[in-house]
Amino acid sequence: MKTVKWGIIGAGGIAKRRMIPAILKEEHSEIKTVMQRHNPEAIAKEFNIKSWTTDVDSLLKQEDIDAVYIASPVYAHKEQVIKAARAKKHILCEKPLALNAKDAEEMLEVCKKEGVKFQVGFMMHYHGAHRKIKELIKSGKIGNPVYARAQLSCWYPPIEGAWRQVPKLGGGGSLMDMAPHLYDLLEMFFGPIKKILSLTGNLVHTYPVEDSATTIMEFKNGTHATVDTFFNIPDEASKTRLEIYGSRGAILTEGTIGQDPGGRAEILIKESDSGYDPMQDKDIPSQFKPLEYEKRDLYLEQAKSFVSAILNNTTITENSGEDGLHSMEVVDAAYRSAKSGCFQEI
């Protein structure tokens, strides 16, 4: 089978930690060149990649590169995606796709015009627990889904030169950086969001983007949910919890929201309705049982999905460019809500 030859645009950060190792493990992939503005030679040497550059244009001129992975700061995504599309390179771009939905729409239009594959990096779709949860919800095991909560927070103090803390470079703070993953994950479970209400602010840090964001949403199927994303909670205190509640039970996880394949999950399914209990005694032994799921490298699975679409010339149906645009429309609505104090329709 043919090999997809990759170029990496923005080879530091998440690319270096996660995606480059994953691509190197993908059996039908080869990394030809890494691009990074600062010290790309060291990254190339670390991963035994022969070619490196500090310039995007020189990478895109290489005819033997089939696809690019873009992991640069958000403000650079639009220009780099459009250039890559016009160079006829297939594109896997990190989230958020752009600074706003308008830019994301333009990027998608160019990719369609040039006939290249366009995928966004929502790698949490590939977590074994999340795949299992989707199956359980679809099968009706926990009854009608009624409420969910998704948490992704960390400690992110002021750092000199941090582009995520500059509005024109990152587009926003904790909401922009982390909430898209959770909005997307919950839509994977429940379908499209209908309306959204968001609170943002700076409760601890004084940089010009928000360090706090809480979102309330209603899905078109009626399910309610909250998403909490904060840059001001110690890492040790944030368990990245996912909670799914239905009319016949619940699924709870810790540590599945993130970059690793691990974490733990538990499930409670009530097979029959025992009627109303007026005592409402909650001080009883837990009836939750461990939920088993396949441990899988999220980034490797993401690379496999993208490579398969290229080699088989199939339409990207999961984490497509259209999904990335939709995500930006949800984010834009969340920021409008934070300013207006009112629900926003999606």
KOLFIDO-594098 format. One record per residue (C-alpha): x, y, z. Coordinates in steps of 0.05 Angstrom, whole numbers, padded with zeros to 5 digits, always signed. Layout:
REM KOLFIDO-594098
XYZ ...
***
This chain:
REM KOLFIDO-594098
+00000+00000+00000 +00023+00071-00015 +00055+00113+00040 +00030+00182+00059 +00089+00230+00065 +00079+00283+00117 +00104+00353+00131 +00097+00380+00202 +00082+00454+00209 +00094+00476+00280 +00137+00418+00304 +00142+00439+00377 +00089+00432+00433 +00035+00382+00419 +00067+00359+00354 +00132+00341+00389 +00099+00310+00450 +00044+00270+00415 +00032+00274+00341 +00101+00264+00313 +00111+00200+00354 +00041+00177+00332 +00054+00189+00258 +00120+00152+00263 +00082+00092+00290 +00029+00095+00235 +00047+00040+00187 +00030+00077+00123 +00063+00143+00141 +00130+00176+00134 +00151+00245+00159 +00193+00280+00106 +00203+00349+00137 +00191+00386+00202 +00180+00461+00204 +00191+00502+00266 +00213+00574+00272 +00260+00559+00330 +00311+00503+00328 +00276+00453+00280 +00342+00417+00270 +00341+00391+00341 +00270+00364+00332 +00289+00331+00267 +00350+00299+00299 +00310+00275+00359 +00262+00237+00314 +00312+00218+00260 +00276+00260+00207 +00323+00279+00151 +00295+00347+00130 +00278+00409+00170 +00262+00482+00156 +00242+00547+00190 +00198+00567+00131 +00128+00543+00115 +00133+00560+00041 +00195+00519+00030 +00161+00459+00062 +00099+00467+00018 +00142+00470-00045 +00166+00399-00033 +00129+00356-00085 +00140+00292-00046 +00098+00316+00013 +00026+00291+00009 -00003+00319+00073 +00012+00368+00129 -00002+00368+00203 -00011+00440+00228 +00002+00452+00302 +00022+00524+00300 -00011+00579+00343 -00083+00592+00325 -00071+00659+00292 -00028+00625+00239 -00078+00570+00220 -00117+00608+00168 -00057+00630+00126 -00022+00562+00132 -00084+00521+00116 -00100+00563+00054 -00027+00559+00030 -00026+00484+00042 -00091+00473+00005 -00067+00514-00055 -00004+00471-00055 -00050+00410-00060 -00030+00382+00008 -00082+00345+00050 -00090+00379+00118 -00097+00356+00190 -00102+00420+00232 -00104+00427+00307 -00164+00458+00342 -00189+00511+00347 -00189+00514+00272 -00185+00590+00269 -00195+00654+00308 -00269+00656+00289 -00321+00621+00246 -00313+00670+00188 -00240+00651+00180 -00256+00577+00188 -00308+00582+00133 -00258+00614+00085 -00208+00559+00100 -00259+00505+00087 -00281+00537+00021 -00209+00538-00004 -00198+00465+00015 -00261+00445-00022 -00241+00485-00083 -00172+00453-00085 -00199+00383-00072 -00157+00367-00011 -00177+00328+00051 -00187+00373+00112 -00191+00345+00183 -00191+00379+00251 -00153+00351+00311 -00209+00330+00358 -00169+00269+00381 -00214+00256+00442 -00263+00223+00394 -00215+00164+00391 -00210+00150+00466 -00235+00080+00480 -00280+00103+00537 -00313+00156+00495 -00325+00106+00439 -00356+00059+00489 -00399+00114+00520 -00426+00133+00451 -00446+00060+00439 -00481+00055+00507 -00520+00119+00497 -00541+00099+00427 -00563+00030+00451 -00607+00061+00505 -00571+00027+00562 -00576+00088+00608 -00646+00107+00583 -00660+00176+00557 -00599+00221+00566 -00618+00280+00609 -00555+00315+00634 -00480+00315+00624 -00420+00352+00652 -00351+00356+00621 -00291+00387+00657 -00223+00407+00630 -00183+00455+00673 -00110+00467+00691 -00063+00517+00724 -00038+00566+00671 -00005+00626+00703 +00021+00687+00666 +00079+00667+00622 +00120+00715+00581 +00111+00703+00507 +00052+00654+00516 +00008+00664+00454 -00053+00633+00487 -00054+00693+00535 -00057+00745+00478 -00126+00755+00447 -00103+00769+00376 -00058+00707+00376 -00102+00655+00409 -00171+00685+00400 -00190+00677+00474 -00170+00642+00538 -00195+00581+00574 -00259+00577+00534 -00225+00583+00466 -00169+00535+00484 -00206+00479+00520 -00281+00484+00511 -00282+00464+00437 -00258+00395+00456 -00315+00387+00505 -00369+00418+00461 -00348+00370+00406 -00345+00310+00452 -00415+00322+00480 -00442+00331+00409 -00410+00264+00393 -00455+00234+00447 -00519+00275+00440 -00520+00308+00371 -00522+00382+00355 -00525+00437+00408 -00588+00479+00403 -00571+00538+00448 -00515+00560+00493 -00502+00606+00552 -00432+00623+00575 -00400+00659+00634 -00328+00682+00627 -00281+00724+00670 -00214+00732+00704 -00220+00705+00775 -00146+00695+00789 -00100+00715+00732 -00097+00785+00703 -00077+00771+00631 -00123+00799+00577 -00159+00733+00561 -00208+00697+00607 -00181+00648+00658 -00251+00623+00675 -00308+00597+00632 -00372+00559+00648 -00421+00540+00594 -00493+00516+00599 -00524+00485+00538 -00585+00449+00511 -00580+00399+00455 -00631+00390+00400 -00651+00323+00431 -00667+00359+00496 -00606+00338+00537 -00578+00391+00584 -00503+00399+00597 -00450+00442+00630 -00378+00451+00610 -00326+00480+00657 -00258+00503+00632 -00211+00542+00678 -00139+00565+00674 -00135+00577+00749 -00146+00509+00783 -00085+00468+00805 -00072+00409+00759 -00075+00362+00819 -00145+00388+00836 -00175+00381+00766 -00197+00308+00755 -00223+00323+00684 -00289+00290+00701 -00341+00268+00650 -00411+00254+00677 -00468+00227+00636 -00537+00217+00668 -00597+00182+00638 -00666+00159+00660 -00639+00089+00674 -00569+00103+00701 -00504+00140+00693 -00433+00136+00667 -00377+00172+00704 -00304+00179+00684 -00241+00211+00710 -00179+00224+00667 -00210+00204+00600 -00214+00277+00579 -00143+00294+00559 -00086+00270+00517 -00076+00200+00546 -00112+00135+00532 -00122+00117+00606 -00167+00143+00660 -00223+00103+00692 -00297+00096+00681 -00356+00067+00719 -00428+00053+00701 -00494+00043+00736 -00554+00014+00699 -00621+00006+00732 -00657-00050+00697 -00727-00034+00724 -00764+00024+00756 -00770+00012+00830 -00816+00072+00840 -00806+00136+00880 -00766+00132+00944 -00790+00186+00992 -00730+00175+01039 -00679+00194+00984 -00624+00162+01026 -00558+00171+00988 -00513+00144+01043 -00513+00074+01014 -00460+00030+00983 -00445+00049+00911 -00478+00006+00858 -00431+00031+00803 -00389-00021+00768 -00324-00012+00729 -00334+00002+00655 -00282-00034+00613 -00258-00003+00548 -00202-00010+00498 -00140+00031+00513 -00117+00064+00449 -00067+00118+00429 -00112+00177+00412 -00062+00209+00366 -00045+00145+00330 -00119+00131+00318 -00127+00202+00292 -00069+00193+00244 -00097+00126+00220 -00164+00157+00206 -00134+00214+00165 -00086+00169+00127 -00142+00120+00110 -00183+00176+00080 -00124+00197+00037 -00103+00128+00013 -00174+00104+00000 -00197+00171-00027 -00257+00171+00020 -00295+00229+00050 -00274+00249+00120 -00337+00236+00161 -00309+00246+00231 -00273+00310+00252 -00281+00339+00183 -00268+00410+00163 -00343+00421+00167 -00340+00397+00239 -00284+00446+00253 -00325+00503+00224 -00386+00482+00265 -00342+00482+00328 -00321+00553+00314 -00394+00573+00305 -00408+00544+00374 -00348+00581+00404 -00369+00647+00372 -00439+00637+00401 -00409+00624+00470 -00370+00689+00468 -00431+00727+00444 -00469+00698+00502 -00415+00718+00551 -00421+00790+00527 -00497+00793+00524 -00513+00751+00585 -00566+00715+00543 -00573+00647+00510 -00550+00644+00438 -00580+00598+00386 -00531+00555+00346 
***
